[in-house]
Amino acid sequence: MLIDPEAEKWSKNLAKSEEKNKFEQQRQEKLERIRKLNVDPYGGRYDQVESAEDIKSRFKDDDDTQKAKTAGRIVLLRDIGKLIFITLRDSSGTIQIGLSKKLLTEQWELIKLLELGDIIGASGQLGKTKTGEITIWADDLTILSKSLCQPPEKFHGLADIDLRYRQRYVDLWANPEVMQRFKKRSDIILSIRQFLKGQGFLEVETPMMQTIAGGAAAKPFITHHNSLDMNLFLRIAPELFLKRLLVGGMEKVFEINRNFRNEGLSRQHNPEFTMLELYQAYADYNIMMDLTEEVVTALVEKYCSGKKVQFCEYEIDYTRPWRRASYADLLKEYSGCDIDDIKAIRAKAKKLEIDEADMDEAVVVNEVFEATVEDNLINPTFVIDYPAALCPLTKRKKDDPKYAERFELFIGKMELANAYTELNDPAIQEENFKIQLRGQDETMATMDDDFINALKYGMPPAGGLGIGIDRLIMLLTSVSSIRDVVLFPLLKPAAD
């Protein structure tokens, strides 16, 4: 007999739903029983809580006067009659709680209603079990939140990848390594801030909603301001506002914040992403390369074990100095084409099944570069001196103006950073904007006249740098998907 796959799927989903409802009903019944004991199942303020890690680190074997008070979620519960052992998890780790009917006679009926996933507080004598496990022998217990949903089976962790992204609130406590990864992310960003402040940079904030989508070649998200009756763009980059601050006299500025680009989803792309962008007056792209090497290697030394770090199937060597190779040389090395031989490059594009017929020459060159070069850049590599036609905001090289003083840093086949020697000539900038706007969608085809006006007041020569924070965290935590380093990645609606 043929089985309809859709019918089978529907039947399995129905069975899961019925089982889920059964467990939730059982937990709802226990919730009502707790209320009948005149106990609030959702607790309240609970002071003087100490983390599991801190309690275990201060424990002394020869001191029988130690006390402890903690709170967390029940992740393991062993009921052996008049004695119950609970493993409690907080953001730092786990600790065992021992519950004895002898010590907790008045609360025993409540304790017998506890389940996996419940959040409780406990205080009491600190000691060790016969097996050597540090344990709080509770003389008081408080329920702080009753869990009505069944936790992952046997508490081996939430395994379904899609469900982990959709229910990060479960993933964080069901999979301790996820909690540690996001704590590490927070620490890394703090370290970047401290490093830059130590270098004399000032942290600033610039608009997230902008009247003109500028600073990068990307498709924006459009929103509408009702009071002003005008469309606005979620920013694709903070660049043009940060440069205005250079004009204003802020000589070293940086921002760590979100950018929004209405483009595809992939293991390396999320429509909203965190970017570090900085500008330094009187610098150039060489100084930006030195700065990038310094900050990334400092993070590797602090957060990784050694200068060789595993990422996916690659071992990446962060030992300085990093390779610096020109765009043209790399194109020749990996595609076999000379950058000036556009005929050969178009032929290569056709072999690569790139539809190059209506593309400008610079775009075809870059398509071939991306298809042939980028997958070969495993160890840190600065790709320097891009074709000027690709870089409307960048100063050209004085000795060869067809190239721009720009680099992109690649690590593990990913673009991690982008930097320029910034263009500060208002006439050239205005002409480049006009060229850039030709043929663009009408939503993007607007000149930023105010930025040109700012340049006319005089912007100092400068170097600018952008580093993708999410991708940097991927490299430093050895995960291959950006969704594993973003707490709430954008996902398609869940299937029924």
C-alpha positions, 0 to 999 in steps of 0.5 A: 500500500502506498503511503502519502508522505504528507499524510504521514507527516501530518499524523506524526505532527498530530501525535507530537502535538497530543503528547505535548498537550498531555505533558503540559496538562500534567504540569498545569495540574501541578501548578494548581496544586502548588497554588493550593499550598498557598505558594506563589509558583512564580515567586519574586525577588530573591536576594544574595544569590551566588553563582554555581561557579563562585560557590564551587570555587570558594569551597574548602574541604576542611570548613564545615561552617560554609553556607551557600545560596543560589538559584537556577533551573532544574536540569536533573532530578533524582528522587529516592524517597526521603532524599532528592538530589537536584542539579541546578543550572545557572549561567555559570554552570551547575551545582547539586542541591540535596533535599532531605525530608528531615530538613525540609519537612514543612516544604516536602509536599511542595518539593515533591511537585518540582519537575525538570525545567522549574526555576528554584532558589535554595540555601543551606549548608555547603558540603560534599557527598560520599562521591565527592560532589560539592552540594548545598544541603538545603534548609530552605527552598523557594520556587521562582518559576514553574515550567509548563513546557516539557524540557528536551528529552532526558535533558541531553540537550536540544538537538534539532538545529532549526528548533535551537535557533527558533527557541534560543531561550531553551537552547541557552540552558539546554546546551551549556556550550551555547551559553558559553559561546554567547558569553564569549561573544560579549567578552570579545566585543568588550575586549575590542572596545577596550583595545580601541579606547586604549588606542585613543578612539572615541565610541560614537553612535550614528543614525540607524534610520537614514534619509539616503541609503549610502556608504555601501553598495547594498539593497536597503530595507525601507520604512516609513515615518508617519509624522514626517510622511517620508520614507527612511532606510535602515542603514546599510553602513554608518560610513558617511556619518562617521566621516562627518565626525572627522570633518567635525574634529573627532580624529579617531572614532568607532561604532559597533552596531547593527547594519541592515541589508535586504539581501540573501540568507546563508551560513555567512549572511544575516540581513541584520549584522553587527559591524565595527567601523572606525576612522582615523584621521591622518592615516591610510590603509596601511595603518588600517592593516597594522591595526587589524592585525593587532586587534585580531591577533590580540583576540586570538591570544586571549580567547584561543589556545595558540596562534593556530586555530581550527575553523571548520576543516581548516587550521588557520595560522594567525602568526604575524605578519599576515600575507599582503597580496595585490588584487591583480596578482591574486587574480593572475595566480588563481584564474590565470588571467591578466587583469588588463586582458578583459577579453581573456577575463570574459572568456573565463567568466563564460567558462565559470557560467557567469552571465557577463554579457551586460556587465561592466568590465570592472564588474566582470573582473570582480565576478571572476575574482570572487569565483576563482580567488576567494576559496583559496584564502584560508590563512589571513590574507590582505587583498590590496589595491582593488580596481578603482572602478569598484571603490567610489569612496576610496583614494586612488594610488598616486603611482597608478590611479587605476587602482584604489588604496583599499584592502579586504581581509580574508580568513577561512575563505570569508571576507572579514574586513574592508578598509580604505584610504578615504577619499576627501576631495569633494569634487572627485567624490561628487563625480564618483557618486554620480557614476555610482548612481547611474542605473541604480534602482530609484530608491537608491539613486539619490545624491548625498549632497550634505556629505559633499557639503561636509567634504567642502568644509574639509575632511582630513586624510584618513584611513577607514576600517570595517570588521564583521563582528559576527564573522569574527566571532565565528572564527574565534569560536570555531563555528561555521554558521553565522546563526550560531553566533547571533542570538536570534537569527532571521528565519523563514516562518516555521512549517506547520 
